[in-house]
Amino acid sequence: MLGAAPTLVACSGSAGAPANSVATANQRLTGSWRLQSFGPEVPLDLPLQAVLAAELGQLVVTFNQSQFAAVGPGVDFNGRYVVTSAEGDQLSVILYDPQGIAYHFSAQFSGNLLHFHIDDKPWAGVGALEHT
């Protein structure tokens, strides 16, 4: 359900700035996040609508040291992730499911929320995760 993201604006400044920004984004991302909202860009078919309805407010995604786990009423899988770029509160992430399929998303931290945009179908859309 969660996807990976397009590259954001490149960081400016010293050569270490992009690496430091990515490391900071990884630290901020670490922990558990509950899915609060999601709006698909195109209507989902009925089975996917049912999955989404069951997962809102229930699905928890935990990020830790380049690994993630997504657990909810109808979802239980894990994989790896890479923060590909970061600047300030914005970041781009690629999630790889257990089969190695990549999902791209861009995101922005806002207080205890992580607003995200998924680029990959069938889950292309926008949503928010709340840090738990």
LINGICOR-V458037 format. One record per pair of residues at least 4 apart in sequence whose C-alpha atoms are under 7 Angstrom apart, sorted by sequence separation. I is the first residue (numbers start at 0). J is the second residue. D is the distance in whole Angstrom. If there is no record, write none. Layout:
BEGIN
i=I j=J d=D
i=I j=J d=D
END
This chain:
BEGIN
i=12 j=16 d=6
i=15 j=19 d=6
i=16 j=20 d=6
i=17 j=21 d=6
i=18 j=22 d=6
i=19 j=23 d=6
i=20 j=24 d=6
i=21 j=25 d=6
i=22 j=26 d=6
i=23 j=27 d=6
i=24 j=28 d=6
i=25 j=29 d=6
i=43 j=47 d=6
i=44 j=48 d=6
i=45 j=49 d=6
i=46 j=50 d=6
i=47 j=51 d=6
i=48 j=52 d=6
i=49 j=53 d=6
i=50 j=54 d=6
i=51 j=55 d=6
i=54 j=58 d=5
i=62 j=66 d=6
i=63 j=67 d=6
i=70 j=74 d=5
i=71 j=75 d=6
i=85 j=89 d=6
i=86 j=90 d=6
i=95 j=99 d=5
i=96 j=100 d=5
i=108 j=112 d=6
i=109 j=113 d=6
i=119 j=123 d=5
i=43 j=48 d=6
i=62 j=67 d=4
i=69 j=74 d=7
i=70 j=75 d=4
i=85 j=90 d=4
i=95 j=100 d=5
i=96 j=101 d=7
i=108 j=113 d=5
i=117 j=122 d=7
i=118 j=123 d=5
i=10 j=16 d=7
i=61 j=67 d=5
i=62 j=68 d=7
i=69 j=75 d=6
i=70 j=76 d=7
i=84 j=90 d=6
i=85 j=91 d=6
i=95 j=101 d=5
i=107 j=113 d=6
i=108 j=114 d=6
i=117 j=123 d=5
i=118 j=124 d=7
i=10 j=17 d=5
i=60 j=67 d=7
i=61 j=68 d=5
i=69 j=76 d=5
i=84 j=91 d=5
i=94 j=101 d=6
i=95 j=102 d=6
i=106 j=113 d=6
i=107 j=114 d=5
i=117 j=124 d=5
i=60 j=68 d=6
i=61 j=69 d=7
i=68 j=76 d=6
i=69 j=77 d=6
i=82 j=90 d=7
i=83 j=91 d=6
i=93 j=101 d=6
i=94 j=102 d=5
i=106 j=114 d=5
i=107 j=115 d=6
i=116 j=124 d=6
i=117 j=125 d=6
i=60 j=69 d=4
i=68 j=77 d=4
i=82 j=91 d=6
i=83 j=92 d=6
i=93 j=102 d=6
i=94 j=103 d=7
i=106 j=115 d=4
i=116 j=125 d=4
i=59 j=69 d=6
i=60 j=70 d=6
i=67 j=77 d=5
i=68 j=78 d=7
i=82 j=92 d=4
i=93 j=103 d=5
i=105 j=115 d=6
i=106 j=116 d=6
i=115 j=125 d=6
i=116 j=126 d=7
i=58 j=69 d=7
i=59 j=70 d=5
i=67 j=78 d=6
i=81 j=92 d=6
i=82 j=93 d=7
i=92 j=103 d=6
i=93 j=104 d=6
i=104 j=115 d=7
i=105 j=116 d=5
i=115 j=126 d=5
i=58 j=70 d=6
i=59 j=71 d=6
i=66 j=78 d=6
i=67 j=79 d=6
i=80 j=92 d=7
i=81 j=93 d=5
i=92 j=104 d=6
i=104 j=116 d=5
i=105 j=117 d=7
i=114 j=126 d=6
i=115 j=127 d=6
i=58 j=71 d=4
i=66 j=79 d=4
i=67 j=80 d=7
i=80 j=93 d=6
i=81 j=94 d=7
i=91 j=104 d=6
i=92 j=105 d=6
i=104 j=117 d=4
i=114 j=127 d=4
i=57 j=71 d=6
i=65 j=79 d=5
i=66 j=80 d=6
i=80 j=94 d=4
i=91 j=105 d=4
i=103 j=117 d=6
i=104 j=118 d=6
i=113 j=127 d=6
i=114 j=128 d=6
i=65 j=80 d=5
i=79 j=94 d=6
i=80 j=95 d=6
i=90 j=105 d=6
i=91 j=106 d=6
i=103 j=118 d=6
i=112 j=127 d=6
i=113 j=128 d=5
i=65 j=81 d=6
i=79 j=95 d=5
i=90 j=106 d=5
i=103 j=119 d=6
i=112 j=128 d=6
i=113 j=129 d=6
i=54 j=71 d=6
i=78 j=95 d=6
i=79 j=96 d=7
i=89 j=106 d=6
i=90 j=107 d=6
i=102 j=119 d=6
i=112 j=129 d=5
i=54 j=72 d=6
i=78 j=96 d=5
i=89 j=107 d=4
i=111 j=129 d=6
i=112 j=130 d=6
i=36 j=55 d=6
i=53 j=72 d=7
i=77 j=96 d=6
i=78 j=97 d=5
i=88 j=107 d=5
i=89 j=108 d=7
i=111 j=130 d=5
i=35 j=55 d=6
i=77 j=97 d=6
i=88 j=108 d=5
i=34 j=55 d=6
i=35 j=56 d=5
i=34 j=56 d=5
i=33 j=56 d=6
i=34 j=57 d=7
i=50 j=73 d=7
i=33 j=57 d=7
i=34 j=58 d=6
i=33 j=58 d=6
i=34 j=59 d=6
i=33 j=59 d=4
i=32 j=59 d=5
i=33 j=60 d=6
i=31 j=59 d=6
i=32 j=60 d=5
i=31 j=60 d=6
i=32 j=61 d=6
i=31 j=61 d=4
i=30 j=61 d=5
i=31 j=62 d=6
i=30 j=62 d=5
i=29 j=62 d=5
i=30 j=63 d=6
i=28 j=62 d=6
i=29 j=63 d=5
i=25 j=82 d=7
i=21 j=82 d=6
i=24 j=85 d=6
i=21 j=84 d=6
i=21 j=85 d=5
i=20 j=85 d=5
i=20 j=86 d=6
i=24 j=90 d=7
i=17 j=85 d=7
i=10 j=86 d=6
i=7 j=84 d=6
i=6 j=84 d=6
i=7 j=90 d=7
i=39 j=122 d=6
i=40 j=123 d=6
i=7 j=91 d=6
i=39 j=123 d=6
i=40 j=124 d=5
i=6 j=91 d=6
i=39 j=124 d=4
i=5 j=91 d=6
i=38 j=124 d=5
i=39 j=125 d=7
i=4 j=91 d=5
i=37 j=124 d=7
i=38 j=125 d=5
i=4 j=92 d=5
i=37 j=125 d=6
i=38 j=126 d=6
i=3 j=92 d=5
i=4 j=93 d=6
i=37 j=126 d=4
i=3 j=93 d=4
i=36 j=126 d=5
i=37 j=127 d=7
i=2 j=93 d=7
i=3 j=94 d=5
i=36 j=127 d=5
i=2 j=94 d=6
i=35 j=127 d=6
i=34 j=127 d=6
i=35 j=128 d=5
i=34 j=128 d=4
i=35 j=129 d=6
i=33 j=128 d=5
i=34 j=129 d=7
i=32 j=128 d=5
i=33 j=129 d=5
i=32 j=129 d=5
i=33 j=130 d=6
i=3 j=101 d=7
i=5 j=103 d=6
i=32 j=130 d=4
i=33 j=131 d=7
i=3 j=102 d=4
i=4 j=103 d=3
i=5 j=104 d=6
i=31 j=130 d=6
i=32 j=131 d=6
i=2 j=102 d=4
i=3 j=103 d=2
i=4 j=104 d=3
i=5 j=105 d=6
i=31 j=131 d=6
i=1 j=102 d=7
i=2 j=103 d=5
i=3 j=104 d=3
i=4 j=105 d=4
i=2 j=104 d=5
i=3 j=105 d=7
i=4 j=117 d=6
i=3 j=117 d=6
i=4 j=118 d=6
i=2 j=117 d=5
i=3 j=118 d=7
i=1 j=117 d=7
i=2 j=118 d=7
i=2 j=119 d=6
i=0 j=122 d=6
END
